[in-house]
Amino acid sequence: MNALHINSVKWLGSSAFALSVLTLSGCTTTSLPSLTDMEAQVPKHDYLIGPGDNVNITVWRNPEVSQTVPVRPDGKITTPLVEDLPASGRTATELARDIEVALSKFIQQPVVTVIVTDFVGPYTEQIRVIGQAAKPQALPYREDMSLMDVLIAVGGITEFASGNKATIVRKIDGKQQKFGVRLDDLIKEGDISANTPMRPGDVLIIPESFF
């Protein structure tokens, strides 16, 4: 057996070992699905009132019962002549109609307009950012909000973050599903393809890097 043959055997043996290691590594790695264009589509919807919002209530020709009131933590509001009226989860138009029904006991054919300010929204529609964000927090959902908008709002990610291993937890058809997102590619590489629309109620989880 010459030296060339011995070296060839050694090379083949080391290659087989490396291939087996790669195969085992692939078996132990679990990859999450990415958000596709179809999954990322956000249906248009009206803003829903939530605790912490302020609602400006105008009753036509009745300024004495027109005022701005906060939505309490229990999701209700109290106005002159109307007590403990549920507001959370309602649109401005729906709340206006509810107030008209409540006021009809005291005012003949009331006409009510509701304008929402200090937007917070219902907890179920807020976007939560946890883990290695610079400022982890809950954000009110905005129409056409994207992953980049969320990262700007929380001040980006920390130096300890494993951005490309971040996940979005999203409820689809009543079931929670996890999707992988590439924050490092988006922030550090400027890869716009890593940006994705957000949905109301999304949870962005940014893990810590161990390397």
C-alpha positions as CSV (number, residue, x, y, z in Angstrom):
1,M,0.0,0.0,0.0
2,N,1.6,3.2,-1.1
3,A,1.5,6.6,0.6
4,L,-1.0,8.0,-2.0
5,H,-3.5,5.2,-1.2
6,I,-3.1,5.7,2.5
7,N,-3.8,9.4,2.2
8,S,-6.8,8.7,0.0
9,V,-8.3,6.4,2.6
10,K,-7.7,8.9,5.4
11,W,-9.4,11.7,3.3
12,L,-12.4,9.5,2.6
13,G,-12.7,8.6,6.3
14,S,-12.5,12.2,7.4
15,S,-15.1,13.2,4.8
16,A,-17.5,10.5,5.8
17,F,-17.1,11.6,9.4
18,A,-17.8,15.2,8.6
19,L,-20.8,14.2,6.5
20,S,-22.2,12.2,9.4
21,V,-21.8,15.1,11.7
22,L,-23.6,17.5,9.3
23,T,-26.4,15.0,8.9
24,L,-26.8,14.6,12.7
25,S,-26.7,18.4,13.1
26,G,-29.4,18.8,10.4
27,C,-31.6,16.3,12.3
28,T,-31.4,18.2,15.5
29,T,-32.0,21.6,14.1
30,T,-35.6,22.7,13.9
31,S,-36.4,25.6,11.6
32,L,-39.6,27.6,11.8
33,P,-41.6,28.6,8.7
34,S,-41.1,32.1,7.3
35,L,-44.0,34.4,6.7
36,T,-45.2,34.1,3.1
37,D,-46.9,36.9,1.2
38,M,-50.3,35.2,1.8
39,E,-49.7,34.8,5.5
40,A,-48.3,38.3,5.8
41,Q,-51.4,40.0,4.2
42,V,-53.3,42.1,6.7
43,P,-57.0,42.5,6.2
44,K,-58.2,46.1,6.6
45,H,-60.2,46.6,9.7
46,D,-61.7,49.5,11.7
47,Y,-59.9,50.7,14.8
48,L,-61.2,49.2,18.0
49,I,-61.3,51.3,21.2
50,G,-59.4,50.0,24.1
51,P,-58.6,50.9,27.8
52,G,-56.5,54.0,28.0
53,D,-58.0,55.7,24.9
54,N,-59.8,59.0,25.2
55,V,-63.1,59.4,23.5
56,N,-64.5,62.8,22.5
57,I,-68.3,62.6,22.6
58,T,-70.3,65.3,20.9
59,V,-74.1,65.3,21.3
60,W,-75.6,67.6,18.7
61,R,-77.4,70.6,20.2
62,N,-76.6,69.3,23.7
63,P,-73.2,70.7,24.8
64,E,-74.0,70.0,28.4
65,V,-73.6,66.3,27.9
66,S,-70.8,66.6,25.3
67,Q,-67.3,66.0,26.7
68,T,-64.1,63.9,26.4
69,V,-63.8,60.9,28.7
70,P,-61.2,58.2,29.2
71,V,-61.9,54.5,28.7
72,R,-61.3,52.9,32.1
73,P,-59.2,49.8,32.7
74,D,-62.4,47.8,32.8
75,G,-63.2,49.0,29.2
76,K,-66.1,51.1,30.2
77,I,-66.9,54.9,30.1
78,T,-69.0,57.2,32.1
79,T,-70.6,60.3,30.7
80,P,-73.3,62.7,31.9
81,L,-76.6,60.7,31.9
82,V,-74.7,57.5,30.9
83,E,-72.9,55.3,33.4
84,D,-70.7,52.2,32.9
85,L,-71.2,51.9,29.2
86,P,-68.9,49.3,27.6
87,A,-66.5,50.9,25.1
88,S,-63.6,48.5,24.7
89,G,-63.7,46.5,21.5
90,R,-66.1,48.9,19.8
91,T,-65.5,51.1,16.9
92,A,-66.2,54.8,17.2
93,T,-69.3,54.5,15.2
94,E,-70.6,51.6,17.2
95,L,-70.0,53.4,20.5
96,A,-71.8,56.5,19.1
97,R,-74.9,54.4,18.3
98,D,-74.7,52.8,21.8
99,I,-74.6,56.2,23.4
100,E,-77.5,57.4,21.3
101,V,-79.6,54.4,22.6
102,A,-78.6,55.2,26.2
103,L,-79.4,58.9,25.9
104,S,-82.7,58.3,24.2
105,K,-84.2,57.8,27.6
106,F,-83.5,61.5,28.4
107,I,-83.0,63.3,25.0
108,Q,-85.4,63.0,22.1
109,Q,-83.6,61.5,19.0
110,P,-80.0,62.3,20.1
111,V,-77.3,62.5,17.4
112,V,-73.9,61.5,18.7
113,T,-70.4,61.7,17.2
114,V,-67.4,59.9,18.8
115,I,-63.8,60.8,18.0
116,V,-61.0,58.7,19.5
117,T,-57.7,60.2,20.8
118,D,-54.6,58.9,22.6
119,F,-54.8,55.6,20.8
120,V,-53.9,52.5,22.8
121,G,-56.4,49.9,21.5
122,P,-57.6,46.7,23.0
123,Y,-54.9,44.4,24.6
124,T,-55.8,41.7,22.1
125,E,-54.7,43.9,19.2
126,Q,-51.5,45.3,20.8
127,I,-48.2,44.2,19.4
128,R,-45.9,42.9,22.2
129,V,-42.1,42.8,21.9
130,I,-40.2,40.7,24.4
131,G,-36.7,39.6,24.9
132,Q,-33.6,41.4,23.6
133,A,-35.2,44.5,22.3
134,A,-33.7,47.8,23.4
135,K,-37.1,48.8,24.9
136,P,-39.4,45.8,25.2
137,Q,-43.0,47.0,25.3
138,A,-46.5,46.7,24.0
139,L,-47.4,48.9,21.0
140,P,-50.7,49.9,19.7
141,Y,-51.3,48.4,16.3
142,R,-51.3,50.9,13.4
143,E,-52.7,50.2,9.9
144,D,-50.0,49.0,7.5
145,M,-47.5,48.5,10.4
146,S,-44.4,46.5,9.4
147,L,-41.7,44.7,11.3
148,M,-39.4,47.6,10.6
149,D,-41.9,50.0,12.2
150,V,-41.9,47.9,15.3
151,L,-38.1,47.7,15.6
152,I,-37.9,51.5,15.3
153,A,-40.5,51.9,18.0
154,V,-38.6,49.7,20.4
155,G,-35.2,51.2,19.6
156,G,-33.8,48.2,17.8
157,I,-32.2,45.1,19.3
158,T,-29.5,44.8,21.9
159,E,-25.9,43.7,21.2
160,F,-26.7,40.3,22.8
161,A,-29.7,39.6,20.6
162,S,-29.8,36.7,18.1
163,G,-31.8,38.6,15.6
164,N,-32.0,36.0,12.9
165,K,-33.5,33.5,15.4
166,A,-36.3,35.9,16.3
167,T,-39.9,34.6,16.0
168,I,-43.4,36.1,15.6
169,V,-46.2,34.3,17.4
170,R,-49.4,34.9,15.5
171,K,-53.0,33.6,16.0
172,I,-54.4,32.2,12.7
173,D,-57.9,30.7,12.7
174,G,-57.9,30.6,16.4
175,K,-54.5,28.8,16.7
176,Q,-51.2,30.2,17.7
177,Q,-48.4,29.7,15.1
178,K,-44.7,30.6,15.2
179,F,-42.9,32.1,12.2
180,G,-39.2,32.9,11.9
181,V,-38.0,36.4,11.1
182,R,-34.5,37.8,10.2
183,L,-33.9,40.8,12.3
184,D,-30.1,40.9,11.7
185,D,-30.6,40.8,8.0
186,L,-33.1,43.6,8.1
187,I,-31.2,45.9,10.5
188,K,-27.6,45.2,9.8
189,E,-27.7,44.2,6.2
190,G,-30.5,46.4,5.1
191,D,-32.3,43.4,3.5
192,I,-35.8,44.8,2.8
193,S,-37.0,41.3,1.9
194,A,-36.7,40.5,5.6
195,N,-39.4,43.1,6.4
196,T,-42.9,41.9,6.8
197,P,-46.4,43.3,7.7
198,M,-47.5,42.9,11.2
199,R,-50.9,41.8,12.4
200,P,-52.9,42.9,15.4
201,G,-52.0,40.8,18.4
202,D,-48.6,39.7,17.1
203,V,-45.9,38.8,19.7
204,L,-42.3,39.4,18.6
205,I,-39.8,37.3,20.6
206,I,-36.1,38.2,20.3
207,P,-33.9,35.6,21.9
208,E,-30.4,36.1,23.4
209,S,-27.4,34.9,21.5
210,F,-25.2,32.4,23.4
211,F,-22.1,32.9,21.1
